[in-house]
């Protein structure tokens, strides 16, 4: 639309000259406004999400769901999770799925690029053809701790241009395809940033001026209100059906809900609450999609906090919990019980319910044994804990349920509800003895490394991350799994690692919580919607809206 | 039986036997080998399975998981999963049981316990080996090992039907393949040998047809091998045979139609079956007349003994007024037996008649020849006698035919010799007639011998005179004739001196001395006289001059004319005898006297001393001679006194 506007303005200048210019501009503006308003209804998809504003559009920094949504539409990876069918992998910027070879002691993956990919025009650069130089630049950028939040993922990797459309990625330690493909997929550091605009505008500007190769390009941003993304007419898979996407930042569910109902939004991030589900599902013109990949909710027990340093206490706490009681707080179908920290439904390396129960690490509620363990540990009268929770519902309800269930064995919890970002900050400061964390990680290695490797221990770890338990019992298993070349061997390592941490009661996997989005019935995402790594239904060139 | 069939029957049993033996041996060896291989294979697989479990235990210990029951259980599950993924063929299994024979859960196995065909399987801890186990209705051949850490027996099992099934199927397959292979090879062999021998059979058939007279038989040459070459040679041979036969037939027809011969053939009894030829018409006979008649009857009684149908014979016979040369030979069949005769009768009547005539003429000629020989002998005798009266040259010339005996003469340059005995008349008066005859004959014979040796032609004897000439009928050239004549004369004089000594010894008081005159000049020589009586002689002035010089010569001397001297002066020493008037010649004749030997020696000595005497003194006058003698005598006196 903006392009159309400037095109008409240019024509008007040529035809009428400067004298009539002002009058004509006003007339055209009014006409365009009318056309644009209609076009929005026809060609602009309006999305309402539960965030106050865009955090960053730098793909190598984006971590929150609302930021990931934006960069997913602006950038591509070398491979991508098939839209709506994650974790299936298919080529994206690469012409084919790469396979490794060994060369001079390195595992080398040669990647041949598509030759029809165009980098979008930037504030100071024209559009141009993406080459190996751009990809090598982007990978090196992703591996740079100064410019990337995911640099650790690329340790021990080097990148080399082979030809204009071929690169080699060399790994000091060979990886299986399960672990390698996520590094070059359209997720986190795998998003490819174009070299020329990035170098021209600078890395800091890239936060607000991201230049990629995706189906959409950055449009008008209204701080704290909305962000417009325009269709990229030179997208290598073809011009998107949509003219653009408008993202509205609406933290309150009620706001999103009312705008969806009034027709001012087409898609909204929904709620896990059962009453909302019941209400919204009663509307004929609205559909609710519940899909993966959602996030895993795990209860982490902090070994550094007394009395949770006592294994019997931890086991007693676990034996007092019932996954179904947690689950009852959510709408049907939104959450599913999980029995290992790696959800076996979506990722290899997890434990099924049957498997965990057979091994004795499924942990069903057993208050008698729990109390016995508490007594053996010297806490027959229980103990008190102060915990803080995010205000977000899927956090808060779980904390509240936890409080309720632990009370059965005498554990008294004082709950402090704080803003979501504050909770994140404070739990990383090791304030909680029990942390309920909702997260998604792309594979078992990342799950286990970031939550249970000693280097990820909050505050004290080598690279502090989200090891809220201070657990250090599976470091060697996780590291060895990373070196295994056969996926089957890796999965055995991961399973044994999880068995051990469950046996030692380092954590209690609760749920897998699916994503909930509601849409007007005229919205067609253009693909299946079983699971999406982008944490939203994914809008691309196939997505369309109609009346 | 065809060659291909023979080869097939000879080789097929051997092939079948070989294949059956090979099948049997293959079956036995394969069963044994496969059994060993299967046991070894199962043993290896059970060891591999055990290794999987050991790896898991090592894993648990390495990561301090051995004490975690859930980890151990997971390791066992992982082990069972890994074992279920092991490839043991289509029906093979890796089984795991505890000490009680209870099977651990393995994918695809529904049984809960392990047993053998007789019931429960009892295995000792720490045991290992091979055994048979039964799952459902299937019997397995198994190898097992005991895994102590988990008290597991690990079995690698394969259905017996699978282990030995291949061998059992192999046995039947090998047998069937052997038989089928034998049959196939037999058929191929039969076809191949048939293909190879087919041209030979064709060749044999062709040879048989040629033997039966079908010379137009040809073999279709398709191959380039030895048989093809043989077939091509056969075709070339039949081509040549056919060509030869055609030429022979043509020649035979020509002979039959052009030559007066009769060709015939008979049966075993001698009855004529076929007769033809030009000789029939010449003899006034027809085939119709002769066919059916017996050859012995035709040959006649005298010829009958010759008839033998088993051998060749030949003879001359008369049939009517005609004479035939008959040749017969047995007509043999292919088996070598005689089935009659074939023969040729050649009409040789003309030849026989001519032969008789020739013999008669030969006899007549023999008689005539005897007569001729007799005449020749007589003529030879006469000739010999006549030769005594003729010069040998004249005789030879006349009898060789070189000179005709007819009156004819010719002018030739001859050297003519005349001799005469001085004092012969006086001597004849003193001798008796017999003595005179002997003396004269002696003289003439001696002179004639000398004359013959020098090639002279003795013209005639006239009393004691002899006329001789050189140059006809043979000449050696005028100069040579002159020289021969003078030398003859010199020898005659020398012989006369010898004869003078003989005659003196025999009482002749005055031995005869000879005067000789020689002239060289043109004479007329030839036959002179009538047609009934003629002489071969010479006439002319040259003859007269020789006669006159003989008259001038002193006894014992030889005078030669100027012309003769001119021819001989280089070799015969002569002294000039001066010029003399002679009868019958109008001018003075210059003559020369042939010096004797002592005169020639004197002249030679003086010449060597620088004294050159004139050749003779006849050139001096009498006064000059007297004066010259006076001077020479004074010179002699002076010479002797000084010497």
Boltz contact constraints between the chains, C-beta under 6 A:
constraints:
  - contact:
      token1: [A, 359]
      token2: [B, 70]
      max_distance: 6.0
  - contact:
      token1: [A, 359]
      token2: [B, 73]
      max_distance: 6.0
  - contact:
      token1: [A, 359]
      token2: [B, 74]
      max_distance: 6.0
  - contact:
      token1: [A, 360]
      token2: [B, 70]
      max_distance: 6.0
  - contact:
      token1: [A, 361]
      token2: [B, 70]
      max_distance: 6.0
  - contact:
      token1: [A, 477]
      token2: [B, 63]
      max_distance: 6.0
  - contact:
      token1: [A, 492]
      token2: [B, 78]
      max_distance: 6.0
  - contact:
      token1: [A, 495]
      token2: [B, 74]
      max_distance: 6.0
  - contact:
      token1: [A, 496]
      token2: [B, 71]
      max_distance: 6.0
  - contact:
      token1: [A, 499]
      token2: [B, 70]
      max_distance: 6.0
  - contact:
      token1: [A, 499]
      token2: [B, 71]
      max_distance: 6.0
  - contact:
      token1: [A, 499]
      token2: [B, 74]
      max_distance: 6.0
  - contact:
      token1: [A, 503]
      token2: [B, 68]
      max_distance: 6.0
  - contact:
      token1: [A, 503]
      token2: [B, 70]
      max_distance: 6.0
